[in-house]
Amino acid sequence: MGVVKVELLYFEGCPNWQIAETRLREALGALGQGAVTVTHRVVSSPEQAERVGFGGSPTILVDGTDPFARPDDPVGFACRLYDHIPTVEQMRAVLSGGR
């Protein structure tokens, strides 16, 4: 795994980002990349959500793209459901280059 840029986008009031962060840290740790910096970015308005292509809270960007987005996922200021939060195994696959 080379140097990867990981961002966690979320909005205050949606607790699901904390679950995603826990899984992300676990996946990075399992890959021996626990020291990778995860940048947190708060999305604070529907307008900002549209501007950044926010697929809902949480959104995980790896090198600037959301590898977990589904083709029919809307862009907007919303809280993703628990079943839309990637598993540790899915995160490990993406972070190890198995996109």
Secondary structure, 3 states (H helix, E strand, C coil): CCCCCEEEEECCCCCHHHHHHHHHHHHHHHCCCCCCCEEEEECCCHHHHHHHCCCCECEEEECCECCCCCCCCCCCCCECCHHHCCCHHHHHHHHCCCC
